[in-house]
Amino acid sequence: MKAVGIIPARGGSKGILKKNIKLLRGKPLIQYTIEAALASKISRVIVSTDDEEIASVAKKCGAEVLMRPVELAQDHTPTLPVLQDVVARLNEAFDFVLTLQP
């Protein structure tokens, strides 16, 4: 069975700007999710983001990154279209698509 884990991490958070890369106990918040995903049986771990800094941190943590189109990085953008964007851009079939929150 093949599974892709998608981590939606938008840079423009209203509450805490770039909260996904704020340090928590010395590590960027998103790193905890990436590490757990990489340690599991998930075939691919992909961060969908609109932010270059988040992309850089995610890559350093071992995740793949797909830059998200601007229209999918708005305050009220639902998660489903973000996941669909990633899956549509992959030229690979998966049995499962997992949403992993950063």
Rosetta silent file (secondary structure, phi, psi, omega in degrees, C-alpha in Angstrom):
SEQUENCE: MKAVGIIPARGGSKGILKKNIKLLRGKPLIQYTIEAALASKISRVIVSTDDEEIASVAKKCGAEVLMRPVELAQDHTPTLPVLQDVVARLNEAFDFVLTLQP
SCORE:     score description
SCORE:     0.000 S_00000001
   1 L     0.000  136.045  178.924    0.000    0.000    0.000 S_00000001
   2 L  -112.080  133.317  179.439    1.249    3.447   -0.906 S_00000001
   3 E  -130.021  142.051  173.809    0.352    6.531    1.067 S_00000001
   4 E  -113.616  131.478  175.652    1.191   10.181    0.587 S_00000001
   5 E  -102.649  123.885 -178.592    1.191   12.500    3.582 S_00000001
   6 E  -112.764  125.846  179.245    0.418   16.109    2.740 S_00000001
   7 E  -109.335  106.791  177.638    1.227   18.872    5.197 S_00000001
   8 E   -81.608  119.216 -175.542   -0.565   22.133    4.343 S_00000001
   9 L  -136.694   88.987 -178.897    1.560   24.988    5.738 S_00000001
  10 L   -81.352  142.779 -178.461    0.523   28.452    4.641 S_00000001
  11 L   -80.553  -22.037 -171.821    2.812   31.366    5.454 S_00000001
  12 L   -94.393   41.707  179.335    0.118   33.993    5.915 S_00000001
  13 L   -58.978  136.916 -179.588   -1.420   32.928    9.206 S_00000001
  14 L   -75.624  -40.571 -175.598   -3.542   35.682   10.737 S_00000001
  15 L   -73.124  -58.234 -179.234   -2.974   34.768   14.393 S_00000001
  16 L  -129.428  108.791 -177.801    0.751   34.016   14.498 S_00000001
  17 L   -57.751  129.404 -179.705    2.693   34.861   11.351 S_00000001
  18 L    53.044   41.209 -177.668    4.602   31.828   10.048 S_00000001
  19 H   -58.006  -27.846 -176.466    3.536   29.813   13.080 S_00000001
  20 H   -66.448  -18.225  178.927    4.535   26.578   11.314 S_00000001
  21 H  -116.514    9.333  173.163    8.228   27.440   11.637 S_00000001
  22 L   -66.966  144.694 -178.504    8.133   29.055   15.092 S_00000001
  23 E   -76.447  136.669  174.235   10.385   27.211   17.497 S_00000001
  24 E  -130.832  112.096 -176.217    8.850   24.884   20.031 S_00000001
  25 L    54.399   39.721  173.388   11.383   23.369   22.424 S_00000001
  26 L    88.131   -0.813  179.472   14.161   24.288   19.997 S_00000001
  27 E  -127.812  148.236  173.535   12.624   22.915   16.787 S_00000001
  28 E   -60.959  139.927 -177.430   10.340   24.443   14.163 S_00000001
  29 H   -50.931  -43.851 -177.530    6.771   23.324   14.818 S_00000001
  30 H   -64.070  -24.673 -178.573    6.465   21.710   11.385 S_00000001
  31 H   -62.724  -34.010  179.039    9.534   19.564   12.073 S_00000001
  32 H   -62.091  -43.473  179.840    7.612   17.466   14.604 S_00000001
  33 H   -68.259  -43.924 -179.784    5.027   16.490   11.976 S_00000001
  34 H   -61.660  -46.945 -179.636    7.647   15.848    9.299 S_00000001
  35 H   -60.608  -43.423  179.385    9.737   13.653   11.595 S_00000001
  36 H   -64.161  -40.999  179.895    6.712   11.603   12.669 S_00000001
  37 H   -65.853  -43.703 -179.717    5.616   11.157    9.049 S_00000001
  38 H   -66.507  -28.271  179.415    9.089   10.128    7.884 S_00000001
  39 H   -80.782  -10.148 -179.230    9.327    7.591   10.719 S_00000001
  40 L   -92.477 -168.223  179.862    6.030    6.002    9.661 S_00000001
  41 L   -94.763   18.384  177.813    5.186    3.887    6.634 S_00000001
  42 L   -68.948  130.893 -176.346    4.088    6.876    4.574 S_00000001
  43 L   -68.241  -43.805 -179.590    5.601    6.590    1.080 S_00000001
  44 E  -138.452  141.055  177.846    6.023   10.341    0.477 S_00000001
  45 E  -118.163  116.887 -173.603    5.829   13.336    2.782 S_00000001
  46 E  -125.341  129.275  174.204    4.974   16.559    0.958 S_00000001
  47 E   -97.948  126.395  174.810    4.609   20.070    2.355 S_00000001
  48 E  -101.949  116.897 -177.528    2.291   22.326    0.369 S_00000001
  49 E  -144.827  162.090  174.967    3.187   25.953    1.044 S_00000001
  50 L  -109.686    5.111 -170.026    3.162   29.410   -0.458 S_00000001
  51 L  -118.850  124.666 -177.664    6.133   30.570    1.616 S_00000001
  52 H   -63.771  -36.029 -179.340    9.806   30.188    0.640 S_00000001
  53 H   -68.089  -42.618  175.884   10.999   30.210    4.268 S_00000001
  54 H   -62.997  -41.372  178.593    8.604   27.418    5.237 S_00000001
  55 H   -59.362  -43.927 -179.688    9.686   25.520    2.117 S_00000001
  56 H   -62.876  -45.871  178.722   13.342   25.834    3.109 S_00000001
  57 H   -62.347  -44.683 -178.904   12.713   24.592    6.658 S_00000001
  58 H   -60.959  -42.670  178.318   10.590   21.688    5.376 S_00000001
  59 H   -63.109  -42.862  178.884   13.311   20.606    2.933 S_00000001
  60 H   -62.143  -28.084  179.661   15.952   20.740    5.681 S_00000001
  61 L   -84.993   -5.494  176.125   13.708   18.479    7.758 S_00000001
  62 L   103.452    3.375  179.421   13.524   15.920    4.932 S_00000001
  63 L   -88.602  156.012  168.384   10.132   16.631    3.369 S_00000001
  64 E   -80.994  155.881 -179.984    9.395   17.215   -0.284 S_00000001
  65 E  -130.423  135.148  169.544    7.912   20.613   -1.061 S_00000001
  66 E  -121.349  122.533  179.018    5.369   21.735   -3.631 S_00000001
  67 E   -72.582  131.373 -175.237    4.841   25.453   -3.850 S_00000001
  68 L   -86.682  137.757  175.599    1.158   26.246   -3.623 S_00000001
  69 L   -61.696  148.464 -178.312   -0.540   28.592   -6.116 S_00000001
  70 H   -53.946  -39.995 -178.030   -1.554   31.977   -4.653 S_00000001
  71 H   -66.274  -14.816  177.114   -5.241   31.242   -5.158 S_00000001
  72 H  -104.701   17.724 -179.231   -4.890   28.254   -2.807 S_00000001
  73 L  -127.943   32.373 -179.079   -3.171   30.262   -0.074 S_00000001
  74 L   -93.344  164.448 -178.195   -5.936   32.635    0.941 S_00000001
  75 L   -54.498  -37.351 -174.426   -7.410   33.089    4.428 S_00000001
  76 L  -108.433   18.353  177.945  -10.568   31.142    3.587 S_00000001
  77 L   -70.501  123.147  176.530   -9.130   28.491    1.281 S_00000001
  78 L   -68.608  160.080 -179.231  -10.443   25.067    2.363 S_00000001
  79 H   -69.743  -37.767 -175.107   -7.979   22.222    2.844 S_00000001
  80 H   -54.101  -48.772  179.011   -9.558   19.906    0.243 S_00000001
  81 H   -62.361  -29.487  177.145   -8.544   21.970   -2.834 S_00000001
  82 H   -66.584  -45.708  178.300   -4.998   22.166   -1.448 S_00000001
  83 H   -63.499  -43.644  179.400   -4.833   18.372   -1.163 S_00000001
  84 H   -61.433  -37.570  177.875   -6.370   17.956   -4.619 S_00000001
  85 H   -60.791  -46.442 -179.439   -3.742   20.320   -6.064 S_00000001
  86 H   -63.572  -50.035 -177.631   -0.895   18.225   -4.668 S_00000001
  87 H   -60.565  -41.106 -179.871   -2.369   14.903   -5.793 S_00000001
  88 H   -64.827  -29.736 -178.149   -3.080   16.261   -9.282 S_00000001
  89 H   -85.758  -10.529  177.346    0.520   17.421   -9.641 S_00000001
  90 L   -88.893  134.844  177.725    1.983   14.045   -8.671 S_00000001
  91 L   -97.312   56.837 -174.156    2.403   11.586  -11.495 S_00000001
  92 L  -155.668  146.059  177.865    1.869    8.674   -9.208 S_00000001
  93 L   -96.167  142.602  178.465   -1.053    6.693   -7.811 S_00000001
  94 L  -129.368  149.670  176.152   -1.566    6.306   -4.076 S_00000001
  95 L   -80.654  -30.853 -177.230   -3.860    4.084   -2.029 S_00000001
  96 E  -137.649  144.358  171.013   -4.190    6.702    0.706 S_00000001
  97 E  -121.087  122.022 -177.932   -3.864   10.459    0.992 S_00000001
  98 E  -111.018  135.568  172.357   -3.280   11.671    4.532 S_00000001
  99 E   -94.687  121.512  179.895   -3.648   15.229    5.775 S_00000001
 100 L  -114.832  120.735 -178.308   -1.008   15.940    8.396 S_00000001
 101 L   -83.272  136.634 -179.709   -1.350   19.144   10.373 S_00000001
 102 L   -73.841    0.000    0.000    1.873   21.029   11.123 S_00000001
